[in-house]
Amino acid sequence: MKTLLNYLLKTSLGIALFTILIPFAVAQEVLRGPLVSMTEFTVKPGHEMQFREGVKAWKACYLENNGDWTWNMWSRQQGEGNVYVLASQMLNWAEMDKTDEQGKNCQLLAMNMINPHIEKATNHISQLQLDVSNANPLDGEIIQVGLYKVNPTNGYKMMEVVKEVEAIRKKAGKDIRGYWYTWLTADPESPNYHVITAYKDFAAMDIVQEGVWETVEKEAGKTKRDELQAAFRSALESSWSYVYKLDKEISRTSK
């Protein structure tokens, strides 16, 4: 869907223009991983079936043309409207210079079968922060995504707290559960960071696990917990979260 994505971003879908961000963590030593292109599609009311059928048709065409691109299409389970997020990984920015020759034969499908059913779309780039993220590939059909917009005054404190919390949890023998991403592009309403927690299915979300702050208090004491919580909260302007389900029919998770 690189060809699909490129095509849709060139059409008049009301794509939000983005700016390049200088993350608060840039001044620090940060171990950064691959880039992730994230395109959020808001589907017109009553057009979800047509949108999905259009993407299925595009996917079939792309595979017939031996395209090698992979992507995940996530369906948002809460919030306003029917929203899908197309996520694809890039090793670096240079990949955006490449053209997807195999997908060119499928561009008309995007124009005729997908574009008419999209109300709006936005595209942004984020980057995995390896030092505070689970080292294993994301595995699960359900993800919970926490999004954080930081304030200009204390925003730099947020990832400092995350790193210290994970160091405490590591000392306590706890594995890193989440995948932290820094947003490299943004519009005025975008977050600065998001964290993903993956689950096998919805039932897995019912399994009670020890909370992050509970572990911090057990290992480092209540005073330290209160200190870190206060620093974290002081960094935030706003935060919100959604749950997404992988739509396997319109994804291509591997070649």
DANOR-V450727 format. One record per residue. N is the residue number from 1. NEAR is the number of other ideal C-beta (glycine too) atoms within 12 Angstrom. D_CENTER is the distance of its C-alpha to the mean C-alpha in Angstrom with 1 decimal. Layout:
n->[N	N]
near->[NEAR	NEAR]
d_center->[D_CENTER	D_CENTER]
This chain:
n->[1	2	3	4	5	6	7	8	9	10	11	12	13	14	15	16	17	18	19	20	21	22	23	24	25	26	27	28	29	30	31	32	33	34	35	36	37	38	39	40	41	42	43	44	45	46	47	48	49	50	51	52	53	54	55	56	57	58	59	60	61	62	63	64	65	66	67	68	69	70	71	72	73	74	75	76	77	78	79	80	81	82	83	84	85	86	87	88	89	90	91	92	93	94	95	96	97	98	99	100	101	102	103	104	105	106	107	108	109	110	111	112	113	114	115	116	117	118	119	120	121	122	123	124	125	126	127	128	129	130	131	132	133	134	135	136	137	138	139	140	141	142	143	144	145	146	147	148	149	150	151	152	153	154	155	156	157	158	159	160	161	162	163	164	165	166	167	168	169	170	171	172	173	174	175	176	177	178	179	180	181	182	183	184	185	186	187	188	189	190	191	192	193	194	195	196	197	198	199	200	201	202	203	204	205	206	207	208	209	210	211	212	213	214	215	216	217	218	219	220	221	222	223	224	225	226	227	228	229	230	231	232	233	234	235	236	237	238	239	240	241	242	243	244	245	246	247	248	249	250	251	252	253	254	255]
near->[41	35	34	44	37	28	31	37	31	17	21	13	28	20	26	21	15	24	15	16	26	16	29	29	33	18	11	20	12	25	18	26	26	25	27	36	37	39	39	40	43	27	35	24	16	12	23	25	18	22	36	27	22	35	40	27	25	40	35	20	28	35	21	15	21	15	27	20	35	23	38	36	39	36	33	31	23	16	19	11	21	28	34	43	41	43	39	34	28	27	17	17	16	9	20	20	11	18	16	28	17	22	32	20	21	36	30	19	30	37	23	19	29	41	33	21	30	39	25	26	34	32	34	36	32	40	35	34	40	22	26	35	36	25	18	14	17	32	20	29	26	28	36	28	37	29	33	32	26	36	19	13	13	20	29	26	28	40	37	27	36	39	29	27	37	31	22	28	30	20	15	20	12	23	16	29	32	33	37	41	43	42	38	33	30	29	21	13	17	33	35	38	42	39	36	38	30	29	26	18	17	18	11	20	20	11	13	8	16	18	16	31	25	20	28	32	23	20	25	24	15	15	12	22	25	16	23	33	26	17	25	31	21	20	30	27	23	18	22	20	22	27	29	37	31	33	32	19	20	34	28	30	24	13	11]
d_center->[16.8	16.7	20.0	18.8	15.9	18.4	21.0	19.1	18.1	21.8	23.0	23.8	20.9	20.6	17.6	16.8	18.0	16.0	17.5	16.9	16.3	18.3	16.3	18.6	18.3	19.7	23.2	22.6	22.5	18.9	18.1	15.1	13.6	12.2	10.3	7.2	8.1	6.2	9.2	9.8	13.2	15.6	18.4	21.9	23.7	25.5	23.9	21.2	23.6	24.5	20.9	20.2	23.6	22.9	19.8	21.9	24.7	22.6	21.2	24.8	26.1	23.6	24.6	28.2	27.9	26.6	23.2	21.3	17.7	15.2	12.0	10.3	10.8	9.6	12.1	11.6	14.6	15.6	16.2	18.1	18.4	17.0	13.4	11.4	8.1	8.9	6.7	9.3	10.2	13.0	15.4	16.3	16.9	20.0	18.4	18.0	21.8	22.3	23.4	22.8	26.4	26.1	24.0	26.4	28.6	25.9	25.3	27.8	26.0	22.9	25.3	27.5	25.4	21.8	22.3	24.9	22.7	19.8	20.4	17.9	14.8	12.7	11.0	9.4	8.9	7.3	9.2	9.5	12.4	14.6	17.3	15.6	13.4	14.6	16.4	16.2	13.9	11.4	13.9	14.0	13.9	12.7	9.7	10.1	7.5	9.6	9.3	12.2	14.3	17.1	20.7	22.6	25.2	23.6	20.0	20.7	21.7	18.3	17.2	20.9	20.9	17.9	19.8	23.0	21.8	20.5	23.8	25.7	23.9	24.5	28.1	28.3	27.2	23.8	20.9	17.5	15.4	11.9	9.4	9.2	7.5	9.7	9.2	12.0	12.6	12.9	15.3	17.4	15.3	11.9	10.9	11.6	9.4	7.0	7.9	7.3	10.8	11.7	15.0	17.4	18.2	18.7	21.9	20.3	18.9	22.6	23.4	24.3	23.2	24.5	22.5	21.3	23.9	26.5	26.2	26.5	29.6	31.2	30.7	31.2	33.0	32.5	33.2	30.4	28.0	29.2	28.9	25.3	24.3	26.2	24.6	21.1	22.1	23.9	20.9	19.0	19.5	17.4	14.7	13.4	11.6	10.9	11.4	10.2	12.5	12.3	14.9	16.6	19.2	17.1	14.9	16.3	14.9	17.8	20.8]
